[in-house]
């Protein structure tokens, strides 16, 4: 029976990161994957959908600038777009596989073993691996569970992954549908609405049970996203509840009931169900392995389950389901097992990005979250029209919003940027949040010119009363306020 220091089950982002970090500790590691190396983070999740988004954004931008080139809109080949996405996925997947293969001829050749198959915990130290008719059992000191998640199915909906689909089936379509309804107005649903409306080939319907999409986001951010969606032809069903969905003659018929009790029936070519994901832990361990689970996933304490030598990372846990968070948890779990982490795993400085129109990036708290926590704060907002780089790109839609504590220290609580290159502009703020620092460092840092990050610097200078542009003069483009006792007050310098 083969013996390992660590067995990692699942070769998605978190599992792969855990295995590679264990090699740094010179530990003998077994990485097991039953389907595809890279997991949903590559094949039908983060990488693939964001490739679709990039291609959609290019198509949308080109259509908007046709007059500049004095040409008619060219046709878009779905097959070619689809093939480009496949090439992107295979490029990343191939690199991960090649990396493991090349490790065999490196000084760390004897540390990593990769096996394909379905893994199951027999005991806290024994793992059974089944691949077809072949079955084997290995022993290990430690186990990391990183089996990810899958789209949530609603049993009342006729999901067949052909006409009514989840993210597992949507990329297998053969052409752009002329119309599509998306059930779920969270991040993934809104991203797909952005993607398909961006190509200009699909009339998108988006079902939202509330008054606005993305209920966890600040209202000013949502207003921009909703306006752009509707300008791209998206029909947002607000304050609506899906009461029926059927496949009739190869098309989707669905019925909505609104808050005023009125009802309406719609007919579209395809449907996408995007109502969250659920963790993959079914049949992952025998009853004699007493791992605690909750409705959201495996219960863990700083990545460690209630079984002391078994850890859980990534989407299988009840924490944030993001690729960067999964990788962080995978690496941290290994450091906790074989080393001594220099700092506790925290989620306050996790950077996020939503691939919408325009993109939305943030780190730390937004205003909605700060108010829910009862935190008084100062908030400064700067419109993209004040940033030279945005003007040069001929796209000034968007703004930067920076939150700090409402005291003399003005420690950074969070930043939200909506607009071009938003994700590239937040990293300096993320670093300062992780260091628990105030804003002075950002004020005097020499930023490249022209760049979007200059907008963050101008926000900081506003808070310090020494900005180039004065909020009192450019009302509507700049603002500097405090939130206290349930209301805003302007800051005057």
Buried (B, 14 or more C-beta within 10 A) or exposed (E): EEEBBBBBBBBBBBBBBBBBBBBBBEBBBBBBBBBBBBBBBBBBBBBBBBBBBBBBBEBBEBBEEEEEEEEEEEEBEBEEBBEBBBEBBEEBBEEBBEBBEEBEEEEBEEBBBBBBBBBBBBEBBBBBBEEEEEEEEBBBBBBBBBBBBBBEEBEEBBBEEEBBBBBBBBBEBEEBBEBBBBBBBBBBBBBBBBBBBBBBBBBBBBBBBEEBBBBEBBEEBBEBBBEBBEEBEBBBBBBBEBEEBEBEEEBBBBBBBEEEEEEEEBEBBBBBBBBEBBBBBEEBBEEEBEBEBEEEBBBBEEBBBEBEBBBBBBBBBBBBBBBBBBBBBBBBBBBBBBEEEEEEBEEEBBBBBBBBBBBBBBBBBBBBBBBEEEBBBBBBBBBBBBBEBBEEBEBBBBBBBBBBBBEEEBBBBBBBBBBBBBBBBBEBBBBBBBEEBBBEBBBEEEBEEBBBBBBBBBBBBBBBEEBEBEBEEBEEBBBBBBBEEEEEEEBEE
